[in-house]
Amino acid sequence: MSALMHATDWQTQLAALGVMREQESMARHTTLAVGGPARWFFRPADRESLVAGISLCPSDIPIVPLGRGSNMLVPDGGLDAMVIDLSDLDTLVFDGCVVRAGAGVRMSRFARLCAEHGLTGCEFLATVPGDIGGGVAMNAGAFAQQISDTLVKADVLMRSGEVIELDAAALAMTYRHSVLPAQSLVLAAEFKLHPGHPDEVRERMRTMRRRRSATQPLALPNCGSVFKNPQGDHAARLVEAAGLKGFAIGGARISEQHANFIVNAGEASSADIVALIKRAQREVKERFDIDLEPEVRMIGEQL
């Protein structure tokens, strides 16, 4: 079916399952505050609405999952796709040391409530922006820990509308990477944690937050770490050693505080940020013969 055929019918049906908009500015939904409009934007009211709605979306329209937009760079020209905002899939269930979280649960909230329940093993998530769904999809991590350390399984919604359950092993999780079926969405994830004293868990979280605040440029729009750390090295060290700390293109700047962060210093475009990424890759390659791989999710053919 063409995306143009029966457009009124499927859009009306999706609107009944949540929020449905056209030409939605993605700059409003990304932590870098850049990006053009999404052709279609759907925020389902809950998990059941998403499962029902996915089969209504014409099969020739690509889908792009959205959590809090913390690891996403959208082109200035926008996306000819259906962006699906998962933020209302925010259920959280505790059963002893097992925690089940919807894709839209903020990772910082997840860590805080785990601490309240006296569970340890996910303190690092208090410092990671974004939601559980995106965290599973990219095996998010910090402070030498990552999602795969405690993940048991995930519910995944296929483009066909089928929901499948994948064990953590089936996701083949490596550093900042998980293997998910094409055009699928993480619906929920289950974690196995360990008992811990709430006060001690909270103190570890506070220590991590203090370190993050002291070393990262949190006052300006950013997407977190731009590059993955190469084996045995740190991207920030390499970018700084290449003389690029503080270097700017347009409204985008490599942070003076942390060289693996690009900040929107004011009116930056997506193109400015892509140009900075390419400049850093080129300089590091020329000086150190190391290929920096982006950690930020590049939507569209930008690199």
C-alpha positions as a printed NumPy array, in Angstrom:
array([[  0.   ,   0.   ,   0.   ],
       [  1.334,   3.427,  -0.877],
       [  1.923,   5.796,   2.025],
       [ -0.432,   8.211,   0.285],
       [ -3.313,   5.756,  -0.066],
       [ -5.971,   5.871,   2.643],
       [ -3.78 ,   8.31 ,   4.589],
       [ -6.776,   9.839,   6.355],
       [ -7.956,   6.412,   7.533],
       [ -4.724,   5.19 ,   9.115],
       [ -3.823,   8.562,  10.598],
       [ -7.263,   8.881,  12.154],
       [ -6.97 ,   5.407,  13.626],
       [ -3.514,   6.161,  15.058],
       [ -4.785,   9.433,  16.536],
       [ -7.369,   7.431,  18.474],
       [ -4.518,   5.448,  20.084],
       [ -2.486,   8.419,  21.303],
       [ -1.023,  11.612,  19.83 ],
       [ -0.598,  11.809,  16.058],
       [  0.942,  14.804,  14.318],
       [  2.505,  15.687,  10.976],
       [  5.634,  17.788,  10.375],
       [  6.687,  17.655,  14.027],
       [  9.894,  19.572,  14.764],
       [ 12.49 ,  17.135,  16.051],
       [ 14.502,  19.973,  17.565],
       [ 11.837,  19.931,  20.29 ],
       [ 12.496,  16.265,  21.014],
       [ 16.304,  15.95 ,  20.996],
       [ 18.722,  17.008,  23.715],
       [ 20.919,  18.72 ,  21.107],
       [ 17.89 ,  20.874,  20.153],
       [ 18.551,  20.485,  16.418],
       [ 16.837,  18.679,  13.568],
       [ 14.112,  19.262,  11.037],
       [ 10.531,  17.949,  11.092],
       [  9.393,  14.349,  11.145],
       [  6.846,  13.645,   8.408],
       [  4.739,  11.775,  10.963],
       [  4.944,  11.654,  14.758],
       [  3.059,   9.152,  16.927],
       [  3.049,   8.919,  20.731],
       [  0.984,   5.893,  21.764],
       [ -0.928,   6.153,  25.021],
       [  0.409,   2.826,  26.295],
       [  1.933,  -0.479,  25.242],
       [ -1.355,  -1.895,  23.969],
       [ -1.932,   1.186,  21.796],
       [  1.518,   0.843,  20.259],
       [  1.058,  -2.844,  19.492],
       [ -2.313,  -2.098,  17.893],
       [ -1.003,   0.934,  16.039],
       [  2.153,  -0.475,  14.498],
       [  0.201,  -2.567,  11.973],
       [ -1.828,   0.491,  10.948],
       [  1.264,   2.347,   9.763],
       [  1.786,   1.685,   6.027],
       [  4.641,  -0.755,   5.502],
       [  6.558,   1.605,   3.174],
       [  6.942,   4.221,   5.916],
       [ 10.139,   3.685,   7.956],
       [  9.752,   3.9  ,  11.731],
       [ 12.183,   5.62 ,  14.08 ],
       [ 11.93 ,   5.002,  17.852],
       [ 12.259,   8.004,  20.145],
       [ 12.887,   8.03 ,  23.874],
       [ 14.194,  11.318,  25.277],
       [ 16.227,  12.116,  22.152],
       [ 19.459,  12.027,  24.127],
       [ 21.502,  10.016,  21.652],
       [ 19.976,  11.135,  18.366],
       [ 21.087,  13.526,  15.622],
       [ 18.358,  14.37 ,  13.097],
       [ 19.142,  16.05 ,   9.737],
       [ 18.136,  19.677,   9.239],
       [ 15.934,  18.519,   6.368],
       [ 13.947,  16.319,   8.688],
       [ 12.829,  12.699,   8.428],
       [ 10.521,  11.125,   5.875],
       [  9.513,   8.575,   8.484],
       [  7.19 ,   7.822,  11.363],
       [  8.825,   8.82 ,  14.64 ],
       [  7.331,   6.8  ,  17.486],
       [  7.647,   8.45 ,  20.892],
       [  7.812,   5.74 ,  23.557],
       [  7.796,   8.052,  26.582],
       [  4.354,   6.947,  27.824],
       [  5.437,   3.296,  28.058],
       [  6.613,   4.037,  31.574],
       [  5.41 ,   1.173,  33.768],
       [  7.822,  -0.132,  36.411],
       [  7.219,  -3.348,  38.388],
       [  9.339,  -4.734,  41.257],
       [  9.295,  -8.419,  42.207],
       [ 12.049,  -9.097,  44.682],
       [ 15.323,  -8.555,  42.869],
       [ 13.659,  -8.674,  39.458],
       [ 12.624,  -5.349,  37.932],
       [ 10.513,  -4.99 ,  34.801],
       [ 10.563,  -1.589,  33.098],
       [  8.692,  -0.179,  30.12 ],
       [ 10.732,   1.291,  27.267],
       [  9.759,   4.834,  28.235],
       [ 11.022,   4.699,  31.825],
       [ 13.801,   7.241,  32.325],
       [ 17.034,   5.51 ,  33.251],
       [ 17.62 ,   8.02 ,  36.062],
       [ 14.159,   7.258,  37.517],
       [ 14.822,   3.536,  37.197],
       [ 18.041,   3.898,  39.217],
       [ 16.38 ,   6.069,  41.862],
       [ 13.469,   3.676,  42.447],
       [ 15.793,   0.682,  42.521],
       [ 17.705,   2.43 ,  45.298],
       [ 14.451,   3.013,  47.186],
       [ 13.729,  -0.722,  46.942],
       [ 17.202,  -1.579,  48.246],
       [ 18.516,  -2.945,  44.96 ],
       [ 22.041,  -2.497,  43.647],
       [ 23.623,  -3.034,  40.237],
       [ 22.254,  -0.137,  38.224],
       [ 23.521,   2.924,  40.09 ],
       [ 25.344,   4.133,  36.966],
       [ 22.018,   4.664,  35.201],
       [ 21.439,   7.661,  37.47 ],
       [ 23.948,   9.51 ,  35.285],
       [ 22.777,   8.289,  31.866],
       [ 20.225,  10.412,  29.977],
       [ 17.471,   8.704,  28.045],
       [ 15.036,   5.862,  28.523],
       [ 15.274,   2.123,  29.14 ],
       [ 14.303,   1.244,  25.558],
       [ 17.141,   3.248,  24.076],
       [ 19.461,   2.015,  26.805],
       [ 18.813,  -1.579,  25.79 ],
       [ 19.109,  -0.772,  22.083],
       [ 22.574,   0.748,  22.512],
       [ 23.708,  -1.12 ,  25.644],
       [ 24.104,   2.185,  27.456],
       [ 26.748,   2.463,  30.106],
       [ 28.938,   4.604,  32.333],
       [ 31.555,   4.13 ,  35.039],
       [ 32.689,   0.8  ,  33.527],
       [ 29.18 ,  -0.66 ,  33.779],
       [ 26.532,  -1.272,  31.125],
       [ 22.933,  -2.422,  30.671],
       [ 24.005,  -5.929,  29.656],
       [ 25.447,  -6.515,  33.152],
       [ 21.95 ,  -6.955,  34.618],
       [ 19.58 ,  -7.387,  31.654],
       [ 17.7  , -10.692,  31.586],
       [ 15.39 , -10.282,  28.593],
       [ 13.468,  -7.781,  26.505],
       [ 10.051,  -7.645,  24.864],
       [ 10.467,  -6.543,  21.253],
       [  7.738,  -5.377,  18.88 ],
       [  8.277,  -6.467,  15.298],
       [  7.126,  -4.33 ,  12.384],
       [  4.526,  -7.006,  11.641],
       [  2.867,  -6.322,  15.004],
       [  4.176,  -9.533,  16.599],
       [  5.682,  -9.23 ,  20.089],
       [  8.639, -11.512,  20.755],
       [ 10.697, -12.106,  23.875],
       [ 14.462, -12.091,  23.454],
       [ 16.922, -13.272,  26.101],
       [ 19.837, -10.937,  26.723],
       [ 22.144, -13.423,  25.02 ],
       [ 20.1  , -13.193,  21.81 ],
       [ 20.794,  -9.455,  21.663],
       [ 24.547, -10.142,  21.303],
       [ 25.294,  -7.038,  23.382],
       [ 28.734,  -5.506,  23.092],
       [ 30.162,  -2.081,  23.92 ],
       [ 27.411,   0.454,  23.072],
       [ 25.711,  -2.005,  20.734],
       [ 22.856,  -4.497,  20.685],
       [ 21.541,  -6.597,  17.811],
       [ 17.795,  -6.031,  17.29 ],
       [ 15.646,  -7.1  ,  14.336],
       [ 15.309,  -4.435,  11.622],
       [ 12.532,  -1.888,  12.223],
       [ 11.723,  -3.361,  15.629],
       [ 11.066,  -1.547,  18.901],
       [ 11.97 ,  -2.429,  22.474],
       [  8.728,  -2.477,  24.495],
       [ 10.046,  -3.47 ,  27.919],
       [ 13.038,  -5.012,  29.634],
       [ 13.593,  -7.209,  32.662],
       [ 16.608,  -6.905,  34.963],
       [ 18.026,  -9.025,  37.783],
       [ 19.629,  -6.903,  40.513],
       [ 20.998,  -7.649,  43.974],
       [ 20.008,  -6.633,  47.508],
       [ 21.761,  -3.562,  48.863],
       [ 21.31 ,  -1.042,  51.621],
       [ 19.313,   1.913,  50.23 ],
       [ 21.578,   4.516,  51.856],
       [ 24.714,   2.941,  50.421],
       [ 23.151,   2.655,  46.966],
       [ 22.081,   6.31 ,  47.07 ],
       [ 25.559,   7.411,  48.15 ],
       [ 27.136,   5.61 ,  45.188],
       [ 24.642,   7.345,  42.915],
       [ 25.452,  10.753,  44.435],
       [ 29.181,  10.134,  43.948],
       [ 28.637,   9.261,  40.286],
       [ 26.447,  12.332,  39.736],
       [ 29.049,  14.605,  41.314],
       [ 31.764,  13.21 ,  39.04 ],
       [ 29.529,  13.644,  36.013],
       [ 28.624,  17.235,  36.921],
       [ 32.272,  18.109,  37.482],
       [ 33.482,  16.751,  34.154],
       [ 30.628,  17.141,  31.667],
       [ 29.059,  20.273,  30.078],
       [ 25.53 ,  19.706,  31.343],
       [ 24.454,  23.371,  31.159],
       [ 24.307,  23.397,  27.338],
       [ 22.337,  21.181,  24.923],
       [ 24.36 ,  18.061,  24.081],
       [ 23.875,  14.41 ,  23.173],
       [ 26.237,  12.866,  25.68 ],
       [ 29.39 ,  11.174,  24.441],
       [ 29.775,  11.733,  20.707],
       [ 32.29 ,   8.957,  20.011],
       [ 32.778,   5.449,  21.32 ],
       [ 36.041,   4.942,  23.174],
       [ 38.557,   3.056,  20.997],
       [ 40.002,  -0.112,  22.477],
       [ 42.481,   0.84 ,  25.184],
       [ 42.031,   4.591,  24.796],
       [ 39.55 ,   7.424,  25.319],
       [ 37.919,   9.459,  22.585],
       [ 38.09 ,  12.614,  24.693],
       [ 41.87 ,  12.276,  25.063],
       [ 42.325,  11.806,  21.335],
       [ 40.132,  14.756,  20.339],
       [ 41.857,  17.002,  22.867],
       [ 45.317,  15.806,  21.755],
       [ 44.314,  16.701,  18.201],
       [ 43.925,  20.309,  19.376],
       [ 40.162,  20.478,  18.931],
       [ 38.969,  21.231,  22.444],
       [ 36.842,  24.385,  22.126],
       [ 36.856,  24.241,  18.315],
       [ 33.599,  25.489,  16.798],
       [ 31.747,  25.311,  13.509],
       [ 28.712,  27.55 ,  13.307],
       [ 26.774,  27.253,  16.546],
       [ 28.275,  23.883,  17.481],
       [ 31.387,  23.566,  19.642],
       [ 33.558,  20.8  ,  21.024],
       [ 33.27 ,  21.338,  24.754],
       [ 36.168,  22.937,  26.605],
       [ 35.123,  20.867,  29.624],
       [ 35.03 ,  17.445,  27.954],
       [ 36.346,  16.909,  24.428],
       [ 34.013,  13.985,  23.705],
       [ 31.02 ,  16.297,  23.985],
       [ 29.68 ,  18.594,  21.284],
       [ 27.434,  21.342,  22.62 ],
       [ 24.873,  23.537,  20.947],
       [ 26.31 ,  26.892,  21.934],
       [ 23.43 ,  28.745,  20.275],
       [ 21.521,  28.307,  17.012],
       [ 23.567,  25.308,  15.945],
       [ 22.34 ,  23.266,  13.001],
       [ 22.571,  19.529,  12.552],
       [ 24.955,  20.228,   9.669],
       [ 27.269,  22.149,  12.041],
       [ 27.414,  19.154,  14.37 ],
       [ 28.014,  16.682,  11.538],
       [ 30.828,  18.909,  10.253],
       [ 32.436,  18.906,  13.717],
       [ 32.141,  15.125,  13.947],
       [ 33.819,  14.721,  10.56 ],
       [ 36.552,  17.223,  11.491],
       [ 37.335,  15.348,  14.702],
       [ 37.386,  12.014,  12.882],
       [ 39.712,  13.378,  10.204],
       [ 42.155,  15.012,  12.632],
       [ 42.34 ,  11.963,  14.919],
       [ 42.829,   9.663,  11.945],
       [ 45.611,  11.828,  10.503],
       [ 47.464,  12.254,  13.8  ],
       [ 46.957,   8.886,  15.489],
       [ 45.705,   6.546,  12.727],
       [ 42.614,   5.755,  14.817],
       [ 39.096,   5.684,  13.417],
       [ 36.626,   7.292,  15.811],
       [ 33.203,   5.646,  15.619],
       [ 30.208,   7.818,  16.533],
       [ 28.251,   6.792,  19.601],
       [ 25.508,   9.289,  18.791],
       [ 22.822,   7.723,  16.608],
       [ 22.975,   9.347,  13.197],
       [ 19.494,   9.278,  11.636],
       [ 19.683,   9.37 ,   7.849],
       [ 22.755,   9.374,   5.637],
       [ 24.749,  12.143,   7.29 ],
       [ 28.234,  10.638,   7.491]])
